Amino acid sequence: MQQRHDKGQNPQAKIRKNRFSAALLLGGLFSSSLLIAIITTSASAQVPPGETPILREMGAKASPERLRADVEKLVSFGTRHSLSETQSETRGIGAARRWIEEEFNRISKACGNCLEVIRVADTVSGERRIPDPTEIVNVIAIQRGTLDPDRMVIMSGDIDSRVSDPMNATANSPGANDNATGVAGTIEAARVLSQYRFPGTIVYAALSGEEQGLFGGKILAEYALKQGWQVKAVINNDMIGNISGINGVINNSTARVFSEGTRATETPEEARIRRFSGGEVDSASRNLARYIDRLADDYIPNLDVMMVYRLDRFGRGGHHRPFNDVGMPGVRIMETNEDYTRQHQDLRRENGIDYGDVIAGVDFAYNAKLTALNIVTLASLASAPPFPSDVKIAGAVEPSTKLSWTRPTGKEAENLAGYRVYWRLTTEPQWTFSRWVGDSDQVTLENIVIDNYYFGVASVSKDGFESPVVFPGPAGSFDHGSAPEAE
C-alpha cells in the first residue's frame, strides 16, 4: 500500500484509516467479527504503534524555571572565555565547568548513579585565538544504553563566552543566550531523560573552546573515534533562547535546523556513485534534520522546524562541524531570529541601543520549547533499534525498485520489530510516502520506478520508535570509520 505523509499529520494514523476503509468495502463478503479480526491483526500484530505518546510526556517536562536558574548561574561567573580564570571558585571558565560537572553529578545521584560524568580535555596552543598552551576541558555525562551501549547520540552546548574582541578574556561576558541557553538545555535534558532508560546511549556534552576555533568539539570527536563510539547523531545547540530578531520579527514558534548535504569525508569514488544515484540532499545529517522536523510536528506544540540546507549560517560555523568533519552525522538547532547587537558584544549603550548578551534577551519559555525538541529527539533516537546499515538500491531500466539492507542480530536487535521504506519525489523536502515491510532485509516496490523518486529505509522498534531514514549507498550512511592508526 502506498501511503502519503502530509506535514504535521501522523502517517500511521493514515495507514490505519486506509486499512479500515478497505475493510468496509469488503463488508458484503465478510462478517463484522472477521473484519474486526483483520483490522486488529494488521494494525497491532504486524505494524508497531504509529505514535509514541511518552515522547510528549518527556518533552513537557522541560522547565523554563530550571533553565532560567541555570542560565543565571552561568552568567554569574562573569566571563566564561576559554582563556579566562580557572582557579577562582566564582569567576571564569574554570568555575563554570566545575559547576556543570557538579550539576551532572547531582543529576546522576538522583537517578541511582545512572550517568558516567567525565572530563575530556586536551591542551591547545599555537593557534590564532589560543596562542599560548591552554587546557580546553569538556564536561561530559554519559547515560549508557541497555541493549546497544556503543550506539551514541550526543546533545551539546558551548560553555565559553566572548565580547567584541575574541582575545579579551577579562571583560564581563555574560553569554546568556550565546550560549548559556545551550548548556542549560543540555543539563535540563539530562535531568529529564535520566529518569528513563533507553536501548542506546545518550551523551550530554558541555563543550569548551567554541569561540576560539571549535576546539572542544574537535577534542570530543577525536575521543569518540578512539573510544570506538558509534555516533549516530550530534545535536548541537547554540543560541536557543532569543525570539526577537534584529529584523524586527518576534517569533517564538519556529526553530532552525542546519544540516550539511554532501558529507565532508566523501571519497572520489563515493562522489562518482553519488553523481549517478543522487544523494546531494540526503546525507545522514540532512535526514537527521528531517527526522527532527517530523518529531517537532508530532510532539512539540506550536513549534515548526525550518530546515536550512547549509552546514551553518552563511560563512559561519558551529560545534557540530568537527563531528561532520570526521564523518559523524550532526546538525545545529538554534533560534530563527537573531539579534546581532547581543552577540559577541562589549556591554555598552550606543545611540540608544543596549549591546551585550544579557539575560534580558532570553525568552525562557522558548528556551524550554527548544530543549523539549532535543529531549524528544534524543529519546526517540536512543529508543529506536539499530539504524539500517549497508542499504542498497537497484532497479535501473526496470518497472520496480528493489531495496536491501543488513539486519542486525544479537542483543542490540532485541527491540527490532521491522522496517519501513520511504520514498519521495526528488523535489520534495520531506519524505512523503512509506510502506511497512516487516522484519525483512529486502523489499521490491512493484511499479514504483527508481528514476522518479528518492528512497530510504528506517528501522522500527516493537513499541513504535523509528530511526531516521537511511538513504542508500555511502551518501546516506549513518556509519563512520574509526580513528586512524598512529604513524
C-alpha positions, 0 to 999 in steps of 0.5 A: 500500500502506498501511503502519503505523509502530509506535514504535521499529520501522523502517517500511521494514523493514515495507514490505519484509516486506509486499512479500515476503509478497505475493510468496509468495502469488503463488508458484503463478503465478510462478517463484522467479527472477521473484519474486526479480526483483520483490522486488529491483526494488521494494525497491532500484530504486524505494524508497531504503534504509529505514535509514541505518546511518552515522547510528549510526556518527556518533552513537557517536562522541560522547565523554563524555571530550571533553565532560567536558574541555570542560565543565571548561574552561568552568567554569574561567573562573569566571563566564561572565555576559554582563556579566562580564570580557572582557579577562582571558585566564582569567576571564569571558565574554570568555575563554570565547568566545575559547576556543570560537572557538579550539576551532572553529578547531582543529576546522576545521584538522583537517578541511582548513579545512572550517568558516567560524568567525565572530563575530556580535555586536551591542551591547545596552543599555537593557534590564532585565538589560543596562542599560548598552551591552554587546557580546553576541558569538556564536561561530559555525562554519559547515560549508557544504553541497555541493549546497544551501549556503543550506539551514541547520540550526543546533545551539546552546548558551548560553555565559553563566552566572548565580547567584541574582541575574541582575545579579551578574556577579562571583560564581563561576558555574560553569554546568556543566550550565546550560549548559556541557553545551550548548556542549560538545555543540555543539563535540563535534558539530562535531568529529564531523560535520566529518569528513563532508560533507553536501548542506546546511549545518550551523551550530554556534552558541555563543550569548551573552546567554541569561540576560539576555533571549535576546539572542544568539539574537535577534542570530543570527536577525536575521543569518540573515534578512539573510544570506538563510539558509534555516533549516530547523531550530534545535536548541537545547540547554540543560541536557543533562547532569543525570539526577537530578531534584529529584523524586527520579527518576534517569533517564538514558534519556529526553530532552525535546523542546519544540516550539511548535504554532501558529507565532508569525508566523501571519497572520489569514488563515493562522489562518482556513485553519488553523481549517478544515484543522487544523494546531494540532499540526503546525507545522514545529517540532512535526514537527521534534520528531517527526522527532527522536523517530523518529531517537532510536528508530532510532539512539540506544540506550536513549534515548526522546524525550518530546515536550512540546507547549509552546514551553518549560517552563511560563512559561519560555523558551529560545534557540530562541524568537527563531528561532520568533519570526521564523518559523524552525522550532526546538525545545529538547532538554534533560534530563527531570529537573531539579534546581532547587537547581543552577540559577541558584544562589549556591554555598552549603550550606543545611540540608544541601543543596549549591546551585550548578551544579557539575560534580558534577551532570553525568552525562557519559555522558548528556551524550554520549547527548544530543549523539549525538541532535543529531549524528544529527539534524543529519546526517540533516537536512543529508543529506536533499534539499530539504524539500517546499515549497508542499504542498497538500491537497484532497479535501473531500466526496470518497472520496480525498485528493489531495496536491501539492507543488513539486519542486525542480530544479537542483543542490540536487535532485541527491540527490532520489530521491522522496517519501513521504506520511504520514498519521495519525489526528488523535489520534495523536502520531506519524505512523503510516502512509506510502506511497512515491510516487516522484519525483512532485509529486502523489499521490491516496490512493484511499479514504483520506478527508481528514476522518479523518486528518492528512497530510504529505509528506517528501522522500527522498534516493537513499541513504535520508535523509528530511526531516521531514514537511511538513504542508500549507498555511502551518501546516506550512511549513518556509519563512520570509520574509526580513528586512524592508526598512529604513524 
